[in-house]
């Protein structure tokens, strides 16, 4: 098994909850946990290898020629995050089983959760920064789906939009930064980037790179001034808050800072930006948390504060500070996830999260209260709990820096002040909720939750105690491995013992605990002070800003867009003229002395017909049917030209496309006026003629430059390797299904999407059928002449046979799936024209949408199949077989890929044309209707 297989298993696990939802809640939960459990077990199996100092690397060639390789990396840092993501994720799934009601779409919720888990795991395991960025964006999308799970609630929708907008914008900045890093280093592989720290720091673009990467990290991890989105994301179900917003998603930005630490740290700019941002976030989040009445609101702002603490540590730019940051990442994930789940239990079993009503819950749920109090004590930094150890390391590091010069004393003072607020809001969480009198107007009487709902919290709280009492034994090796991966140098001395003697950090901890108790005892004074300031709703501010942006964009759009297609095309062509003309002016000469090819009378005649047909199309463009006929002549001559210049595949394709296009245009023109009135003013005609002449001159110049220069083509490579490398003598088809198979896959995907788009546009179109031409002469009443019906029925089997023949021979002779698909489409469309939609529809019970889907899927799976044999994506396999009665034949996997192309072309073409034909069915309403 490999890390790639783990990702694949998790992706399959995304579908499991939906497919097994009907099996019952318990079985559905167990099956959902299967894929994460397999992944967790595999990562655990690699722990000895990573803890011994090795880095587990895996590579999967995707498109080697383009330098695109998928790669995975498991070192100490990614191991730590992978265990948090998978371990806490499994506990969250079990917890959600009892949190969500029976009426809710649990399968969909689990599916979103596994998708998010897969994306987060891909971030921490990626050894390619572009691959990591792709997963980064998937976390934004999947978190949007999770936050808005209760879509009926306005706050859920607004919170999800805010989170997606902020983190999505940060993701774009991150992409720009990563692209610059790749350009500076010459590679997007982390293995290369992490070894190029000096090169990046000394580069002139280092400040730009640093700012862009930090924007991506700060938006994801809710650092000031982007902190506002996280508290409003608490409108999500509590399992989402416990997982995304304490243990995983917001840690993605922290992971990025830690991962890029060897590359971007070590400069004054890094220290000032990262440390000051972390310090502001630390103090601001701790202060605001004290005044929140909502349980999850308090925990959200405390999360913001702790993320600021970790950011501050990474910004201090000392080795020991980085170790302390990693230590606190683990501790915070454990106690904050347990606190969120405890808050969810309180909300679930009492019906409220308002701490002004939640009083005296100890008497109703003592077990839950005990668990929550232990986790809260860890959050406050009380000794013998895990949070105390990393906080003491943090306080110690604030004393050993002097980058701010004389003002460096502010950092330990503000860190202690944040610790005071942390104790105060933790004390409020404990006292106001579990003691402080009796509950006030709760929707229901509080009680303990189901037994298994508490198990995830019990496991995490046990870790809070075990790590707090036996830190070296529990996580010493993991912390050492993670720190080695981040620092990439010799580790500083640090001690994980629970007692370091009487020192200044211990005094700061005592001041924080004592001061926090005093602040909580006299919190009324702070509340009255805070009441002087008008509280702002960030959701309303954000929505206002977004509406203003939309308003400005709409105003600009209305000024530019006036509905004139001529104006749009003219602007596009003028821009093209400017862009193309400038380099052509600097071109010294286009003419080279090359031997001329002989020209016969037939070729001259074809050229003259081509030019005359093009001119006729322009002259008679208002007579649509005449223009269509002359335009089809142009297409026919072009196909003949392809055949003349030894391109039979292109000739066949052009001819088939021309037939399909003419049918499509005739169906469309049937509902349009057959003659267009003159609408252009003389000045516009002059403008359009000038633009057309300029474009024509540029295109002619470029063509002349190409055809008169010595040709250095790569065609020789394809001709030499099409047989040996692709198993076919038709180089054109081998290029399409093998050498450039990825391009073809993208093209049929676009074709399928376009067909589905046209299908949806036509689904509700209601048009009246014309009954006469532009002169008033009525159309024939016989819509389906018998002679056309008989000829079409006779030609159908012949056309299908030709299509089958063209398909099979395409790998070695002119043909292939695309041409065969067009021939099949023309043959079937001919039946639609001859018999009508209503006669043919019950006889061809085929879903064209399904044909498109199966075509794209078959083509994609053919490419993926190469990976099972350790070959690059879309590598063709072929061999020769001796079949009795037939003889020796060649079989190639490209034939299966070509089948996917064939099905997609048939499905897309028929989906468009058949639905256009439906507009003429007998059920079409008349003008009177």
C-alpha positions in Angstrom: 0.0 0.0 0.0 1.1 3.6 -0.6 0.1 7.1 0.3 -1.5 7.4 -3.1 -3.7 4.4 -2.3 -4.7 6.0 1.0 -5.9 9.1 -0.8 -7.7 7.0 -3.3 -9.4 5.0 -0.6 -10.5 8.2 1.1 -11.9 9.5 -2.1 -13.9 6.3 -2.5 -15.0 6.8 1.1 -16.6 10.0 0.1 -19.3 8.0 -1.8 -19.8 5.4 0.9 -22.0 7.4 3.3 -24.5 8.3 0.6 -24.6 4.8 -0.9 -25.1 3.1 2.6 -27.4 5.7 4.2 -30.4 3.4 3.7 -28.7 0.7 5.8 -29.4 2.5 9.0 -27.6 5.1 11.1 -25.2 2.8 13.0 -24.1 0.7 10.0 -23.8 3.8 7.9 -21.5 5.3 10.5 -19.3 2.2 10.8 -18.9 2.0 7.0 -18.1 5.7 6.9 -15.3 5.2 9.4 -13.8 2.3 7.4 -11.8 4.4 4.9 -10.4 6.8 7.6 -9.6 3.9 9.8 -7.6 2.1 7.0 -5.7 5.4 6.3 -5.0 5.9 10.0 -3.7 2.3 10.4 -1.4 2.7 7.4 0.0 6.0 8.7 0.5 4.4 12.1 2.5 1.6 10.3 4.9 4.2 9.0 5.5 5.8 12.4 8.7 3.8 13.2 10.2 4.7 9.9 9.5 8.5 10.3 10.5 8.6 14.0 13.8 7.1 13.0 14.5 10.2 11.0 13.5 9.0 7.5 11.3 10.9 5.0 8.9 8.7 3.2 8.7 9.9 -0.4 6.5 8.5 -3.2 6.3 9.7 -6.9 3.8 9.0 -9.6 4.5 10.2 -13.0 1.6 11.9 -14.6 2.8 13.9 -17.6 6.6 13.6 -17.5 7.1 15.6 -20.7 5.4 18.6 -19.1 7.2 18.1 -15.8 4.0 17.2 -14.0 4.5 14.5 -11.3 2.3 13.7 -8.4 4.4 13.2 -5.3 3.8 12.5 -1.6 5.9 13.2 1.4 5.6 11.9 4.9 8.0 13.4 7.4 7.7 14.3 11.0 5.6 17.4 10.4 3.2 15.7 8.0 3.0 12.7 10.3 1.9 14.9 13.2 -0.8 16.5 11.2 -1.9 13.3 9.5 -2.5 11.7 12.9 -4.5 14.7 14.1 -6.6 14.8 10.9 -7.4 11.1 10.8 -7.5 10.4 14.6 -9.8 13.4 15.5 -11.7 12.8 12.3 -12.7 9.3 13.4 -13.8 10.6 16.8 -15.9 13.4 15.1 -17.7 10.8 12.9 -18.7 8.8 16.0 -19.7 12.0 17.8 -21.8 13.2 14.8 -23.7 9.9 14.8 -25.5 11.0 18.0 -25.4 14.8 17.4 -27.4 14.9 14.2 -31.1 14.2 14.3 -32.7 11.3 12.5 -34.4 13.7 10.0 -31.1 15.2 8.8 -29.1 14.0 5.7 -26.4 12.2 7.7 -25.0 10.5 4.6 -24.5 13.8 2.8 -22.9 15.3 6.0 -20.5 12.3 6.3 -19.7 12.6 2.6 -18.7 16.3 3.0 -16.7 15.4 6.1 -14.7 12.7 4.4 -14.1 15.0 1.4 -12.7 17.6 3.7 -10.6 15.0 5.5 -9.2 13.8 2.1 -8.3 17.4 1.1 -6.6 18.2 4.4 -4.6 14.9 4.3 -3.6 15.8 0.8 -2.3 19.2 1.9 0.0 17.8 4.6 1.2 14.8 2.5 1.8 16.7 -0.8 5.4 17.0 -1.9 4.4 19.3 -4.8 3.3 22.8 -3.9 0.8 23.0 -6.8 -0.7 19.7 -5.8 -0.9 21.0 -2.2 -2.6 24.2 -3.5 -5.3 22.1 -5.3 -6.1 20.3 -2.1 -6.0 23.7 -0.3 -8.8 24.9 -2.5 -10.8 21.7 -2.0 -10.7 22.3 1.7 -12.3 25.8 1.1 -15.1 24.3 -1.0 -15.8 21.3 1.3 -15.8 23.6 4.4 -18.3 25.8 2.6 -20.5 22.8 2.1 -20.1 21.8 5.8 -20.6 25.3 7.2 -23.8 25.7 5.1 -25.1 22.2 5.9 -28.0 23.8 7.7 -28.8 25.8 4.6 -32.2 26.8 5.8 -30.6 29.1 8.4 -29.5 32.6 7.2 -26.5 32.7 9.5 -25.2 29.4 8.1 -25.4 30.6 4.5 -23.8 33.9 5.3 -21.1 32.3 7.5 -20.3 29.8 4.7 -20.1 32.6 2.0 -17.8 34.7 4.3 -15.5 31.7 4.9 -15.3 30.8 1.3 -14.7 34.3 0.1 -11.9 35.1 2.6 -10.1 31.8 2.3 -10.7 31.6 -1.4 -9.1 35.0 -1.9 -6.2 34.0 0.3 -5.9 30.8 -1.8 -5.4 32.9 -5.0 -2.7 34.9 -3.3 -1.0 31.7 -2.1 -1.1 30.3 -5.7 0.7 33.4 -7.0 3.3 33.0 -4.2 3.9 29.4 -5.0 4.2 30.0 -8.7 6.9 32.6 -7.9 8.7 30.2 -5.6 8.6 27.6 -8.4 10.0 30.1 -10.9 12.8 31.2 -8.5 13.8 27.6 -7.6 13.0 26.0 -10.9 10.9 23.3 -9.4 7.6 22.9 -7.6 8.8 19.9 -5.6 9.0 20.5 -1.8 12.2 18.5 -1.7 13.9 21.0 -3.9 12.2 24.1 -2.4 13.0 23.3 1.2 16.7 23.0 0.2 16.7 26.4 -1.6 15.9 28.7 1.4 19.0 30.9 0.8 18.2 31.3 -2.9 14.7 32.4 -2.2 15.6 34.8 0.7 18.3 36.5 -1.4 16.0 36.9 -4.4 14.7 40.3 -5.3 11.1 38.9 -5.3 11.4 37.6 -1.7 9.2 40.3 -0.2 6.5 39.7 -2.8 6.6 35.9 -2.2 6.5 36.3 1.5 3.5 38.6 1.5 1.5 36.4 -0.9 2.2 33.2 1.1 1.5 34.9 4.4 -1.9 36.2 3.0 -2.8 32.6 2.2 -1.7 31.4 5.6 -3.3 34.2 7.6 -6.7 34.0 5.8 -6.9 30.3 6.4 -5.9 30.5 10.0 -8.0 33.5 10.8 -5.2 35.8 11.7 -5.8 39.5 12.2 -7.2 41.3 10.1 -8.8 38.2 8.6 -10.0 36.8 11.9 -13.7 37.8 11.6 -14.8 34.9 9.4 -14.0 32.1 12.0 -16.6 33.0 14.7 -19.3 33.3 12.1 -18.5 29.9 10.7 -19.7 28.6 14.1 -23.2 28.5 12.5 -22.2 25.1 11.3 -23.1 21.9 13.2 -20.9 21.5 16.2 -19.0 18.4 14.8 -17.9 20.7 11.9 -16.7 23.4 14.4 -14.9 20.7 16.5 -13.1 19.4 13.4 -12.6 22.2 10.9 -12.2 25.1 13.2 -10.1 23.8 16.0 -8.2 20.7 14.9 -7.8 20.9 11.1 -8.9 23.6 8.6 -7.6 26.6 10.6 -4.5 24.6 11.2 -3.8 24.4 7.4 -2.5 28.0 7.5 -0.3 27.1 10.5 0.9 24.0 8.7 1.9 26.2 5.7 3.9 28.5 8.0 5.6 25.5 9.5 6.2 23.9 6.2 7.7 27.0 4.6 9.6 27.9 7.8 13.0 26.7 6.4 12.4 28.7 3.2 10.9 32.0 4.3 12.0 32.5 7.9 15.2 34.0 9.1 14.6 37.6 7.9 13.6 40.8 9.8 10.6 41.0 7.5 9.4 37.6 8.5 9.8 38.4 12.2 8.0 41.7 12.0 5.0 40.6 10.0 4.5 37.1 11.4 5.2 37.9 15.1 3.2 41.2 15.2 0.3 39.6 13.4 0.3 36.7 15.8 0.7 39.0 18.8 -2.3 41.1 17.8 -4.4 38.1 17.1 -3.4 36.5 20.4 -4.5 39.4 22.5 -7.5 40.5 20.5 -9.0 37.0 20.4 -8.5 36.4 24.1 -10.0 39.8 25.0 -13.1 39.4 22.8 -13.7 35.8 24.0 -14.3 37.0 27.5 -17.4 38.9 26.4 -19.1 36.3 24.3 -22.3 34.8 25.7 -22.6 32.0 23.2 -20.6 28.9 24.1 -19.3 28.4 20.6 -18.6 32.1 20.2 -16.3 32.0 23.3 -14.6 28.9 22.0 -14.3 30.5 18.5 -12.5 33.6 19.7 -10.3 31.5 22.0 -9.3 29.5 18.9 -8.4 32.7 17.2 -6.3 33.6 20.2 -4.5 30.3 20.3 -3.8 30.4 16.6 -2.3 33.8 17.1 -0.1 32.3 19.9 1.2 29.6 17.5 1.8 32.2 14.8 3.7 34.4 17.2 5.9 31.5 18.1 6.7 30.8 14.5 7.4 34.5 13.9 9.9 34.7 16.7 12.4 33.0 14.4 14.2 31.0 17.0 14.5 27.2 17.0 13.0 26.7 20.4 10.0 28.9 19.6 9.3 26.7 16.5 9.4 23.6 18.8 7.0 25.3 21.2 4.7 26.1 18.3 4.6 22.5 17.2 3.9 21.4 20.8 1.0 23.8 21.1 -0.5 22.7 17.8 -0.9 19.2 19.2 -2.1 20.3 22.6 -4.6 22.9 21.2 -6.1 20.4 18.7 -6.8 17.9 21.6 -8.3 20.2 24.2 -10.2 22.5 21.8 -11.8 19.6 19.9 -13.0 18.2 23.2 -14.3 21.5 24.3 -16.3 22.0 21.1 -17.8 18.6 21.4 -18.7 19.3 25.1 -20.4 22.5 24.0 -22.3 20.5 21.4 -23.5 18.1 24.0 -24.7 21.0 26.2 -26.5 22.5 23.3 -27.9 19.2 22.2 -29.2 18.2 25.7 -30.3 21.6 27.0 -31.5 23.4 23.8 -29.3 26.5 24.3 -25.7 27.8 24.1 -26.4 31.0 25.9 -24.3 31.1 29.0 -26.7 33.6 30.6 -29.2 30.7 30.7 -26.8 27.8 31.2 -26.3 27.8 34.9 -25.9 24.9 37.3 -25.6 22.1 34.8 -23.3 20.2 37.1 -26.3 18.7 38.8 -27.8 17.5 35.5 -24.8 16.3 33.6 -21.8 15.8 36.0 -19.9 13.4 33.7 -20.0 15.9 30.8 -19.2 18.8 33.2 -16.1 16.9 34.5 -14.8 16.3 31.0 -15.4 19.9 30.0 -13.7 21.3 33.0 -10.6 19.2 32.5 -10.4 20.4 28.8 -11.0 24.0 29.9 -8.3 23.8 32.5 -5.9 22.7 29.8 -7.0 25.6 27.7 -6.3 27.9 30.6 -2.8 26.5 31.0 -3.3 25.0 34.5 -0.4 22.7 35.6 -0.6 19.0 35.1 -2.6 19.5 31.9 -1.1 19.5 28.4 -1.9 23.1 27.7 0.3 24.3 30.6 3.5 22.7 29.2 3.4 24.4 25.8 2.2 27.7 27.2 5.1 27.7 29.6 7.5 27.1 26.7 5.7 30.0 24.9 6.2 32.3 27.8 9.8 31.4 28.1 10.4 32.2 24.5 8.9 35.6 24.8 11.6 36.5 27.2 14.4 35.5 24.8 14.0 37.8 21.9 15.1 41.4 21.2 14.2 42.1 17.6 12.0 45.0 18.7 14.9 46.6 20.5 13.9 48.7 23.5 10.2 47.7 22.9 10.9 44.0 23.1 9.5 44.0 26.7 6.0 44.4 25.2 5.9 40.9 23.9 6.2 39.0 27.3 3.9 41.6 28.9 1.2 41.2 26.2 1.6 37.4 26.2 1.0 37.4 30.0 -2.0 39.6 29.5 -3.4 37.2 26.9 -2.8 34.4 29.4 -4.8 36.3 32.0 -7.7 36.7 29.6 -7.4 33.0 28.7 -7.8 32.0 32.4 -10.7 34.4 32.7 -12.7 33.1 29.8 -11.9 29.5 30.7 -13.2 30.2 34.3 -16.3 31.8 32.8 -16.9 28.6 30.7 -16.6 26.4 33.8 -18.4 28.6 36.4 -21.2 30.2 34.4 -22.2 26.9 32.7 -21.8 24.3 35.4 -22.3 26.3 38.6 -23.6 29.8 39.3 -27.1 28.9 40.3 -29.9 27.3 38.4 -30.7 27.1 34.6 -32.9 30.0 33.3 -35.7 29.3 30.8 -34.0 26.5 29.0 -36.1 24.9 26.1 -35.7 21.5 27.8 -34.4 19.9 31.0 -30.7 19.1 30.6 -29.5 15.5 30.9 -26.5 13.4 30.0 -26.0 12.4 26.4 -26.0 8.9 25.0 -23.0 6.9 26.3 -21.1 6.6 23.0 -21.5 10.4 22.4 -19.1 11.0 25.3 -16.4 8.5 24.2 -14.6 10.9 21.8 -14.4 13.5 24.5 -13.2 11.0 27.1 -10.4 9.9 24.7 -9.3 13.5 24.1 -9.5 14.5 27.8 -7.5 11.5 28.7 -4.8 12.7 26.3 -4.9 16.1 28.0 -4.1 14.4 31.3 -1.5 11.9 30.0 0.4 14.4 28.0 0.3 16.9 30.8 1.7 14.3 33.3 3.9 12.2 31.0 4.8 14.6 28.1 8.1 13.0 27.1 6.7 9.5 27.1 3.5 10.4 25.2 4.7 12.8 22.5 8.4 13.3 22.9 9.4 11.3 19.8 6.6 12.8 17.7 7.6 16.3 18.7 11.2 15.6 17.9 10.4 14.2 14.5 8.1 17.2 13.7 10.7 19.7 14.9 13.4 18.1 12.8 11.3 18.3 9.7 10.6 22.0 10.3 14.0 23.2 11.4 16.0 20.9 9.1 19.0 21.3 11.4 20.2 20.2 14.8 17.5 20.6 17.4 17.9 23.0 20.3 17.9 21.6 23.9 14.4 21.5 25.4 12.9 19.7 28.3 9.4 18.2 28.4 9.4 17.6 32.1 6.5 19.0 34.1 8.8 20.9 36.5 11.6 23.2 35.6 12.1 24.9 39.0 11.2 28.3 40.1 11.8 30.6 37.2 10.4 33.6 35.3 8.1 31.7 33.0 6.6 29.9 36.0 6.0 33.3 37.6 4.3 34.5 34.4 2.1 31.4 34.5 1.2 32.1 38.2 0.4 35.8 37.3 -1.7 34.6 34.4 -3.7 32.2 36.5 -4.1 34.5 39.5 -4.8 37.5 37.3 -7.3 35.5 35.3 -9.2 34.6 38.5 -9.2 38.2 39.6 -10.4 39.5 36.2 -13.2 36.9 36.2 -14.2 37.9 39.8 -14.4 41.6 38.8 -15.6 41.0 35.3 -18.5 43.4 35.8 -16.2 46.4 35.5 -14.9 45.1 32.2 -18.4 44.4 30.9 -19.4 47.9 31.7 -16.3 49.3 30.0 -17.0 47.1 26.9 -20.6 48.2 26.8 -19.5 51.7 25.9 -18.5 50.4 22.5 -21.1 49.6 19.9 -20.9 46.0 18.9 -20.6 45.4 15.2 -21.9 42.4 13.3 -19.2 41.3 10.9 -21.7 39.4 8.8 -23.6 42.6 8.0 -20.4 44.5 7.3 -19.2 41.7 5.0 -22.5 41.5 3.2 -22.6 45.3 2.8 -19.1 45.3 1.2 -20.0 42.4 -1.1 -23.2 44.2 -2.2 -21.3 47.4 -2.9 -18.8 45.4 -5.0 -21.6 43.8 -6.9 -23.2 47.2 -7.4 -20.0 48.7 -8.8 -19.4 45.7 -11.0 -23.0 45.9 -12.3 -22.6 49.6 -13.1 -19.4 49.0 -15.0 -20.9 46.1 -16.9 -24.0 48.1 -17.9 -21.7 50.9 -19.3 -19.7 48.4 -21.3 -22.3 45.9 -22.2 -25.1 47.4 -24.4 -26.3 44.2 -26.0 -24.6 44.8 -29.4 -22.8 41.7 -30.7 -21.2 43.8 -33.4 -19.7 46.1 -30.7 -18.3 43.2 -28.7 -16.7 41.5 -31.8 -15.3 44.8 -33.0 -13.6 45.4 -29.6 -12.2 41.9 -29.6 -10.8 42.2 -33.1 -9.4 45.7 -32.6 -7.6 44.3 -29.5 -6.3 41.4 -31.6 -5.1 43.8 -34.3 -3.1 45.8 -31.7 -1.5 42.7 -30.1 -0.6 41.0 -33.3 0.5 44.0 -35.4 3.2 45.1 -33.0 5.4 42.1 -33.3 4.8 41.8 -37.0 6.1 45.4 -37.5 9.4 44.3 -36.1 9.6 41.3 -38.4 12.3 42.1 -40.9 11.3 39.7 -43.7 8.8 36.9 -44.3 10.0 35.7 -47.6 12.4 32.8 -48.0 13.4 31.0 -51.2 11.7 27.7 -51.1 10.8 25.4 -54.0 7.2 26.0 -55.2 4.8 23.1 -55.4 3.2 22.4 -58.8 -0.3 23.8 -59.3 -2.8 22.1 -61.6 -6.0 23.5 -63.1 -8.1 21.5 -60.7 -6.4 23.2 -57.7 -6.8 26.6 -59.3 -10.5 26.0 -59.9 -11.0 24.8 -56.3 -9.2 28.0 -55.1 -11.4 30.2 -57.2 -14.6 28.5 -56.0 -13.4 28.8 -52.4 -12.8 32.6 -52.8 -16.1 33.1 -54.7 -18.0 31.2 -52.1 -16.5 33.2 -49.3 -17.3 36.4 -51.1 -20.9 35.2 -51.8 -21.3 34.4 -48.1 -20.4 38.0 -47.2 -22.5 39.5 -50.0 -25.6 37.5 -49.3 -25.3 37.3 -45.6 -28.8 38.7 -45.1 -30.3 35.9 -47.0 -29.6 33.2 -44.4 -30.3 30.1 -46.4 -28.2 31.3 -49.4 -25.4 32.2 -47.0 -25.5 28.8 -45.4 -25.2 27.1 -48.8 -22.3 29.2 -49.9 -20.6 28.7 -46.5 -21.0 24.9 -46.8 -19.2 25.1 -50.2 -16.3 26.8 -48.4 -16.2 23.9 -45.9 -16.3 21.3 -48.7 -13.4 22.9 -50.5 -11.4 23.1 -47.3 -11.9 19.3 -46.8 -10.7 18.8 -50.4 -7.6 20.9 -49.6 -6.9 18.7 -46.6 -7.0 15.6 -48.8 -4.8 17.3 -51.4 -2.1 18.0 -48.8 -2.0 14.4 -47.5 -4.3 14.9 -44.5 -7.1 12.4 -45.1 -8.0 12.2 -41.4 -8.6 16.0 -41.3 -10.5 15.8 -44.6 -12.8 13.1 -43.2 -13.3 15.0 -40.0 -13.9 18.3 -41.8 -16.5 16.7 -44.1 -18.4 15.0 -41.3 -18.3 18.2 -39.2 -19.5 20.2 -42.2 -22.5 17.9 -42.6 -23.4 18.1 -38.9 -22.9 21.9 -38.8 -25.2 22.4 -41.8 -27.9 20.3 -40.2 -27.5 22.2 -36.9 -27.7 25.6 -38.7 -30.7 24.5 -40.8 -32.6 23.4 -37.6 -31.8 26.8 -36.0 -32.6 28.8 -39.1 -36.0 27.1 -39.3 -37.2 29.3 -36.4 -35.5 32.5 -37.5 -36.4 35.0 -40.2 -35.1 33.8 -43.5 -33.9 37.3 -44.4 -32.2 39.7 -42.2 -33.1 43.4 -42.6 -30.3 46.0 -43.1 -29.5 47.6 -39.8 -25.9 48.9 -40.1 -25.3 52.6 -40.8 -22.9 53.6 -43.6 -20.3 54.6 -41.0 -20.5 51.3 -39.2 -20.2 49.5 -42.6 -17.0 51.4 -43.2 -15.7 50.6 -39.8 -16.5 46.9 -40.2 -14.9 46.7 -43.6 -11.7 48.4 -42.2 -11.5 46.0 -39.3 -12.1 43.0 -41.6 -9.5 44.2 -44.0 -6.9 44.6 -41.2 -7.6 41.2 -39.8 -7.5 39.6 -43.2 -4.2 41.4 -43.9 -2.7 40.2 -40.6 -3.8 36.6 -41.1 -2.5 36.6 -44.7 0.9 38.0 -43.5 1.2 35.4 -40.8 0.2 32.6 -43.2 2.7 33.9 -45.8 5.4 34.0 -43.1 4.8 30.4 -42.2 4.5 28.8 -45.6 7.7 30.6 -46.9 10.0 29.6 -44.1 11.9 26.3 -43.7 9.8 24.0 -41.6 11.4 22.4 -38.6 8.5 20.1 -37.5 8.2 17.5 -34.8 6.2 15.4 -37.2 9.2 13.2 -37.9 9.2 12.2 -34.2 5.6 11.1 -34.3 5.9 9.3 -37.6 9.0 7.4 -36.3 7.4 6.5 -33.0 3.7 6.0 -33.8 4.2 2.3 -34.5 6.8 1.5 -31.9 5.4 3.7 -29.2 1.6 3.7 -29.9 1.1 0.5 -31.9 -0.4 2.3 -34.9 0.7 3.4 -38.4 -1.8 6.3 -38.5 0.3 8.9 -36.8 -2.6 11.4 -36.5 -4.8 9.0 -34.6 -1.9 7.8 -32.4 -1.2 11.4 -31.5 -4.9 11.9 -30.5 -5.2 8.8 -28.4 -1.7 8.4 -27.1 0.9 11.1 -27.4 -1.7 13.9 -26.9 -4.4 11.8 -25.3 -4.8 14.2 -22.4 -5.7 17.0 -24.8 -8.3 14.7 -26.4 -9.7 13.8 -23.0 -10.1 17.5 -22.2 -11.7 18.2 -25.6 -14.3 15.5 -25.2 -15.0 16.7 -21.7 -15.6 20.2 -23.0 -17.7 18.8 -25.8 -19.9 16.9 -23.3 -20.3 20.0 -21.1 -21.2 22.2 -24.1 -23.8 19.6 -25.2 -25.3 19.4 -21.7 -25.4 23.2 -21.5 -27.2 23.5 -24.9 -29.6 20.8 -23.7 -30.5 22.8 -20.6 -30.9 25.9 -22.6 -33.3 24.2 -25.0 -35.2 22.3 -22.3 -37.8 25.1 -21.7 -37.7 26.9 -25.1 -41.1 27.4 -26.6 -41.1 28.4 -30.3 -43.8 28.7 -32.9 -43.4 26.7 -36.1 -43.2 28.8 -39.3 -45.7 27.7 -42.0 -44.3 29.6 -45.0 -41.1 31.1 -46.4 -40.2 34.8 -46.6 -42.3 35.2 -49.8 -45.4 33.8 -48.2 -45.3 30.5 -50.1 -46.6 27.8 -47.7 -44.4 24.9 -46.8 -45.4 21.4 -48.0 -47.9 19.7 -45.7 -46.1 16.3 -46.0 -43.5 16.7 -43.4 -41.9 13.3 -44.0 -41.9 12.4 -47.7 -42.0 8.6 -48.3 -39.0 8.8 -50.7 -36.9 10.4 -47.9 -38.1 7.8 -45.4 -37.2 4.9 -47.7 -33.8 6.2 -48.6 -32.9 7.0 -44.9 -33.9 3.5 -43.8 -31.8 2.0 -46.6 -28.8 4.1 -45.8 -28.9 3.6 -42.0 -27.3 0.1 -41.8 -24.8 1.0 -44.5 -23.8 4.2 -42.6 -23.5 2.3 -39.3 -21.3 -0.3 -41.1 -19.1 2.4 -42.5 -18.9 4.0 -39.1 -17.9 0.7 -37.5 -15.3 0.1 -40.2 -13.9 3.7 -39.8 -13.7 3.2 -36.0 -11.8 -0.1 -36.1 -9.3 1.0 -38.8 -8.5 4.3 -37.2 -5.3 3.3 -35.4 -3.6 2.2 -38.6 -5.5 4.0 -41.4 -7.5 7.3 -41.7 -10.4 7.1 -39.3 -10.9 6.9 -35.6 -13.5 7.4 -32.9 -14.2 11.0 -33.6 -14.9 10.6 -37.3 -16.8 7.3 -36.6 -18.9 9.1 -34.0 -19.8 11.9 -36.4 -20.8 9.4 -39.1 -23.0 7.5 -36.7 -24.5 10.8 -35.5 -25.3 11.9 -39.1 -26.9 8.5 -39.8 -29.2 8.7 -36.8 -30.0 12.4 -37.3 -31.0 11.5 -40.8 -33.7 9.3 -39.3 -34.9 12.1 -37.1 -35.2 14.3 -40.2 -37.0 11.6 -42.3 -39.4 10.2 -39.6 -39.6 13.0 -37.1 -38.9 13.0 -33.4 -42.2 11.6 -32.2 -41.8 8.5 -34.4 -38.2 7.9 -33.6 -38.1 8.7 -29.8 -39.9 5.5 -28.7 -37.7 3.4 -31.0 -34.3 4.7 -29.8 -34.5 4.5 -26.1 -31.1 5.8 -25.4 -30.1 8.4 -22.9 -27.7 10.7 -24.7 -26.6 12.2 -21.4 -25.6 8.7 -20.3 -23.6 8.2 -23.5 -21.6 11.4 -22.8 -21.0 10.3 -19.2 -19.9 6.8 -20.1 -17.7 8.1 -22.9 -15.8 10.5 -20.7 -15.6 7.9 -17.9 -14.2 5.2 -20.2 -11.6 7.5 -21.7 -10.5 8.7 -18.3 -10.3 5.2 -16.8 -8.3 4.1 -19.8 -5.7 6.7 -18.9 -5.8 5.9 -15.2 -5.3 2.2 -15.9 -1.7 3.0 -16.9 -1.0 3.8 -13.2 -1.7 0.2 -12.2 1.3 -0.9 -14.3 3.5 2.0 -13.0 3.3 3.8 -16.3 2.6 7.5 -17.0 -1.0 8.6 -17.4 -2.6 7.7 -20.7 0.3 5.3 -21.8 -0.9 3.0 -24.5 -0.6 -0.8 -24.2 -0.6 -3.0 -27.4 0.2 -6.5 -28.5 -0.4 -8.9 -31.3 -2.7 -12.0 -31.0 -3.3 -14.9 -33.2 -7.1 -15.5 -33.3 -8.4 -18.8 -35.0 -10.3 -18.1 -38.1 -9.2 -14.5 -38.2 -5.4 -14.6 -38.0 -3.0 -12.3 -36.3 -4.5 -9.0 -35.2 -3.3 -6.1 -33.0 -5.1 -5.1 -29.9 -4.3 -1.7 -28.2 -5.7 -0.1 -25.1 -6.0 3.1 -27.3 -9.0 1.4 -28.9 -10.9 1.6 -25.6 -9.9 5.2 -25.3 -11.2 5.8 -28.8 -14.5 4.1 -27.8 -14.9 6.7 -25.1 -14.3 9.4 -27.7 -16.8 7.7 -30.0 -19.5 7.6 -27.3 -19.0 11.1 -26.2 -19.2 12.5 -29.8 -22.3 10.5 -30.6 -24.0 11.5 -27.3 -23.1 15.2 -27.5 -24.0 15.5 -31.2 -27.3 13.7 -30.9 -28.2 15.5 -27.6 -27.8 18.9 -29.4 -29.4 18.0 -32.7 -32.2 15.7 -31.4 -33.3 18.4 -28.9 -33.2 21.0 -31.6 -35.4 18.7 -33.6 -37.8 18.3 -30.7 -38.7 22.0 -31.2 -40.5 20.9 -34.4 -42.5 18.0 -32.8 -46.2 17.8 -33.1 -46.5 19.0 -29.5 -44.9 22.3 -30.3 -47.4 25.1 -29.4 -48.8 27.2 -32.2 -49.0 31.1 -32.0 -52.7 30.8 -31.0 -51.8 28.6 -28.1 
